[in-house]
């Protein structure tokens, strides 16, 4: 039986990620308070909706920050995998927060459509423009890590969506300034909601998948199985399981039927390196069986 762990450094060091979260939370929390105050004074639903969304994003960022910190904590006798799963839970909650705030904005936008009211367009434009700079700038802090970690991807999406929303609010303010089409404030808010839901769907889907121990979307189950079948001496593979330990780590267990031979430490090392290089699977446990009819694996009939 072979077992492998990989503890190589990720693309971003933990201290860099924590600093990115700290900067993003402080800047966005301050801006959210400022935006809410001016949104109320300007009577702008699109700006207030953006502030509500920003508040949800700050909470999501704090949740992701906490999960990322727990990821660095060592395993123990009670939690043998450590707290890696918290990153998946945080990603799911982040997605739900984004969608939930989207529905709140939609409700308020409909009310604004039914009863359009004048807004202070200049205030809306200036405040939203500041929001673009803050959200886009802090989103860049997470762009590299978002390619490897679903939890950091959630943080990046929060901020990137906010920058897009703020851009939409700026254009809305400009158009209203010249046309006095106050109903447009509600329309743009509804369009923003559609963009939020569309942009969050992938994050929501992937986080639910990982929470249910599904095969990560970056992998094809059949391709991984075939790579194990291609190992010299392997006649069949069963009880193959692939799942996410966290938002950035993938685990694999499998039974390899190898009549007449077994695997050496060198063989295990080569297999581990192949799975890591080709599929980014870093936690591997393999069980070798001879495949004798007199000794059947209990999992053979249930796991193929």
N, C-alpha and C positions, 0 to 999 in steps of 0.2 A: 504494500500500500504506500502511495506517495502523497505528500502534502507539501504545499508551497505557499509562502506569503511573500509579498513584495512590499517593501517599505521605502521605496525610492521617493525622492522629493517630487512634489507636484510642480507644475509650471510656476505657480505663485507660492511663495513661502507663507506660512500661517500668519506671521507678523505683518506681512504686506496686505493680506486679505483683511485682517482685523483693523488695520489702519484705514483701508478703503471703506470698510463698513462705518467706522467712527466718523470719518469725514462726510460720508453720504448722509448719515443719520442727522448729524448736527446741522449741516447746511439745509437739508430738506425740512427739518423740523422748524427751523427759524423762518424759512421762506413760507411754509404752510401757514404759520400764524399771521405773517404779514399779508399773505394773499387773501386769507379769510376776512381780515379786517377791511381791506380795500374792496373786496367783492361785495360785502354788505353795504359799504358806503356808496359803491357805484351801482348797486342793484343789478348786478350781472349774474345770471344763473350759470352761464358757461364758465365764468371765473370762479364762482362758488363751487360748482361741480368739480372743477379742476382742483380746488383746495381740498375738497372732501376726498378726492382720489389720492391726492398727495398725502393726506393724513393716513389713509389706509396703507399707502406705500411705505411710510415711515414705520408703521407697526410691523409691516411685512419684512422690512429691512432689519429691524431689531430682532425679529423672530429668526431670520436667516443667520444673523450674526451670532445669536445664542447657539443655534444648531451647529454652526461652523466651529464654535469654541468647544462644544461637547464632542465634536469629531476628533479633537486632539487628545481627549482624555483616554487613559489606558483602560484595557479590559480588566475584568475582575472575576471572581468565582461566581458572582450572580449574573453579570452581563459579560458572557464570554467573548462577544463580539464588540464590547465597548458600547458606545452610544451612537454608532454610525447611522442607525435607523432614524434618528431624530432629524437628519438632513432631509430624508424623504418626506417625513411628516410636515416639516417646515415648508417644503416646496409645495405640497398639496394645500396647506393653509394659505400660503401666499397666493396661489391661483384662485382659491375661493374668495379671498379678500378682494382681489382685483375684480372678479365677476360680480361680487356683492355690491361693491361701490358703484359699479357700472349700472346696476339696476336702480340704485338710489338716484343717480344722476338722471336716468331715463324718466323716472317718476317726476322729478322736479322740472325736467325739461317740458314734459307734457303740460304741466300746470302753467308754465311760462308761455307755451304756445296758445293755450286757451285764453290767457289774459296777458298779452304783451304789454310791457312797461318800458319807459325810457331808461337808458343806462348811461353811465359816464364813460364814453368810449375811450377817451384819452387815458384814463386811469387803467382801464382793462388792457389796453395795448401795452402800456409801460410795464405793468406788473407781469403780464404774461410773457413779455420779452425777457424779463429777468428770469422767469421760470425756465425758459428755453436754455439759457446759459447754464443755470445751476443743474438742471436735470441732465442735459447732454454732457456736461463736464463730469459729473459724478458717474454717469453711465460708463464713460470711458475707463473708469477705474476697475470695472468688472468685465470688460469686453474679452480679455484674454482668458480669464478663468471660466467664462460662460461656455466655452467650447468643451470643457472637460467635466464640469460639475453642474448638475441640474439645479442645485440650490443657488449657486452663484448666477446661473442663467436666469433664475426667477428674479433675483435682485436687479440684474441688468435689464430684464424686460420691464420691470416696474418703472425704472428710471427712463428708459427709452420711450415707453408709451407716454409717460408724463411729458417728455419733451415734445412729442408729436401733438399731444393734446394742447399744450401751451401754444404751439405754432398755429393750431386751428383757432384758438381763442384770439390770437393776434390778428389773423385774417378776418375773423368775424368782427372784431372791433373796428378795423379799418373800413370794412364794407358798410357797417352800421353808421359810422361817422359821416360817410358821404351820402348814404341813401335813406337813413333813418328807418330802415326795415328792422324794427325791434323784434319781430317774430323770428328773425334769423338766429337770434341768440339760442332759442329752444331747438331749432332745427340742427344747428351745429352741435349742440350738446348731444342730441340723439345719434348723430353720425359718429361722434366721439365714442359713444357707448358701443356701437357696432365695431369700431376699430379695436376697442378694448377686448371685447369677447372673442373676436377673430384672432387677435394676437396672443391671447392667453390659452386658447384651446390646446395647443401642443404641450404647453407646460402642465395643464390639468390632466391631459391624457397620459403623459409619461409618468407623472407622479403617482397616479392611481395604479398604473401598470407595475411600477416598482414596489408599491405598497402591497400588492397582491403577489409578489414574487414572480412576476412575469419576466420573460426574456426581454432585456433592454432593446429598444427599437433600433439601436445601432448595430445589432447582431442578427444574423440569420441562423436559426437553430440547426437547419439541415446542413449548412456549410460548416458549422463548428463540428457537428457529428461526423461529417465526411473527413474532416481533417484528422480526427481521432482514428477513423477507419483506415486512413492511409499510413498509420504507423506500422512499421514492419512487424509481422507476427500477429497482428490483431485481426480476428475473424468476425467479430461482431461487437457492438457497443450497445449497452442498455443502462437503464437507470441514470440517464443523462439529465442533469438539472443545471440550469444557468439562471442566475438571478442577481439583483443588485444588493450588495451589502449596505451601500450608501448611495448618494447621488453621484459619486465619482469612483466607486470600486465595484468590480464585478467578480462573482464567485462561480465556480464550476465544480460539480462532483460527477463521477461517471464510473461504471464498471466496464472494464476491458476484458474480453474473452481472448486469451492467448494460449492455445494448446501447445504444450511442449516447451514453453519458455516463459521467462518472467522479465521484469525490467530492472536494470541496474540503476545506481544513483546517477550515473552519467545519462542514461536514457531519460530518467525523470527530469533532469536538468534541461535537456534538449526540448522535451515536450512543454515544460513550463515556459521556456523562452519563446517557443513557437506560438503558444496561446497568448502570451503577453504581447508579442510583436504584431501578430496578425489580428487579434481580437481585443487587445487591452484587458484580458482576463488575468488578474494578478493573484487570485486566491484559488488554488487548484488542489483537489483531492481525488486521487485515482485508486480504484481497487482492481487488482488483476485476478482473474479467475481462469482456471484451466479448461473449464467447460465440460467436465465429465458428467455423463448422464446420471451417475449414481449420487452426485452432489449438485443439486440444483439450487441456484440463487433464489431466495425467497421473493426478490423483487422482479424476477424475470417476466412473470406473467402480467405484471401491473405497470411496469415502467420500461418502455422500449427506446 
